[in-house]
Amino acid sequence: MTRSAVLGAGSWGTTFAKLLCDAGGEVTLWGRRPEIVEAINRDHENPDYLPGIALPDRLRATTDAAGALAGAEYAVFAVPAQTLRANLAEWRPALPDGAVLVSLIKGVELGTCKRMSEVIQEVADVPDERVAVVSGPNLARELAAGQPSASVVACTSEPCARALQAACMTPYFRAYTNTDVIGVELAGSVKNIIALCVGIAVGLG
């Protein structure tokens, strides 16, 4: 059984925490808002981001990032792209030695134009083989409801990518591995821009 900490209790972070639980892992979800954390622990639901979606009874939530990270094999980041650097600098002392650091975040850092995996490597001072990214054409609510979906798990280390693939695979969610971290991150960042342009073009005929 893998132990994971998911930092960020929005819709995608909560959904991925549910996925890891459904795949058989032990998962702690960190959230900054006490009322959300309390609702997840008490009602097994995230009322603000995934209302009506039942979360696993064994998913534990906390406002204590260090407590969530203690003993984690995977530290999963699901915070807004522009807050990652500051948050990670605060969390760095609590990151377990040897943990794989996983980005669920789409976007690039304003000012530096760095991808999220680059920010993680820089702030946490870890090699690229300990940083993985998960990206795919997923809608969090549909996935949280158990609708079939797929994503890509990318890491420069193929064994690391395969281990994370195994940690998040469920009957309704299939993960594919890739070593092209740059391509996966950039595709995740630009897909909405492309979709918007296509929509405008279709609307204009």
N, C-alpha and C positions, 0 to 999 in steps of 0.2 A: 504493500500500500504506500503510495506516494503522499508526502505532506507538502501542501502548497499554501502560500499566502497570496491573496489577491488584494491589491491595494487600489481602491476605487470602487465605491458601491453605487455607481450609476447603472444604466441599463446594461451596457456591455460587460462591465466588471461583474455585476451580479449574475448575468447569464453565464459567463465563463466559469464563475465559481460553482454554479449549478452543474455545468458540464463536467467539471473535475470531480464533483461529488458523485454524479451519475456514473462516471467511469470507475468509481470505487476508491477514490482518493479521500484523504482527510484534508479538509479545507477550512481556512479561517479568512473571512472577508473583513477588510478594514474599511471603515467609513468615517468621514470627518464629522458627520451630523449624528449626535446621540439619539435623536428620535427615530432615524432610519435604522440604526443599529438595534435599538430596542424593539422595533417592529419586526425586524428579521428574526431576532431571537425569540420573541414572544409569539408572533403570529405566523412565522415562516412565510413572510411576504414582504416585498419591497413596495410599499404603497405609493411612493412618488414616481418610481421609474418602471415598475412592472406590476401594476395593480391587477389582482385577480390571478396571478401566476403563483402556484404553490411551489415553494422552495423546499429542498430536502430538510428533514428534521435535524439531521446531523451537521448541517451547515451552520457554523458559528460565526457571529459577527462581533466586532470590537472597534472601539475608538483608539486602542493602544497599538500603534504600528509595530513597536518593538516586540510586544507580546505576540502579535500575529506572525511576525517573521521568525520567531524563535524556533529553530529546528527545521525550517522549511527547506525542502529540496528545490522548490521553484518559487521564486519571488516574481509575481505577475503584476505588471503595472498597467492600470486602466484609468489614468487621470488625463485631463486635457493636455494636449501637446505643449502648450506654452507654460504649463506649471510643472512639467516633469523635472526640469533641472533643479529648481528650488526644493521641491518635495524630496527628490532623490538625495540631495545634499544633506537634508535633515535625517533621512532614513539610513544613510550609508553606514553609520556605526553599528546598526542592528542587522545588517545583511549577513547571513550565515556564510562562513567560509565554504567555498565550493558550490554554493547554490547557483542554479541557472537563472539568469535574469531575463524575464520574458516581457516583451512589449506587445500590448494589444492596441497601441496608439497609432492612429493615422495622422499624418501631417509632418511638417518640417519646422524646425525652430526658427522663428523670426530673428533676423539679425545675423545669425550664423549660417543659416540654410542647412543645418545639420539634420540628418535623419535621426529618428528616436533611438535607434541602436547605437549611433555614434555618441549621442548625449549620454546614454547609459554607460558605454565604455569609458568615456572621459570622466564622468563624475564618480562612478563606482571604482574606477581604475582596475578594470578586469579585461582579460583578453577576449577577442571576438568569439572564440569557441564556447564561451560561457554566456553568450547573449543570443537569444532567439526572438523571432517575431512571429506573430500569428495574424494573418490577414485573409479576408475572403469576402465574397459578395453576400454578407449575412445581414439580416435584420434581427436585432436582438430579441424583440418580442416573439417573432415567429420561432426562432431557435429555442428560446426559453419555454415555449409551448410544446416543444418536441417535434416540430415540423422538420422533415429531412433537410439536411444542409451539409455543406462542405467548406473547408478552409485550407489554407496552406500554412504549414509550420516550417519556417526557414531558419537555418543556422549554418554557419560555415563548417561546423562539425556535423557530419552526417549521423554519427552515433547519437549525438545530443538531440538532433532533430527527431530521430526515430524514437528515442526515449520519451520525449515530450508528446509525440504522436500517440504513443501507447497510453500516456497518462490522461489524454483528453478524448479518446475515441469512445463513442457510445453507439447504441443501435440506430440513433437518429442523426448522429454527427460523425462525418468522416473527415479525417485530416490527411492531407497529402504532404510529403516532405520535399524540401528543396534546399539547395545550398546557395541559391542566388538571393542573398538577403537584400542587396541593393534593389534588384528588380522587383521583389515582392513589396518592399516598403514604398518605392516610388509608384508602383501600380496602385497600391492602396491609397496613396495621397492624391493622385490625379484622376482617379476613376469618377469622382463626383463632378469634377470640372468638365470632363469629357461628356458625362451624362447630361449636364446642364446645357452644353453646347449642342448636343444632338437634339435635345428637347426644343431648343430655340429654333434650330434648323427645320425640324419637323413642323413646328407651329407656323413657321413662315412659308412652309410649302417648298 
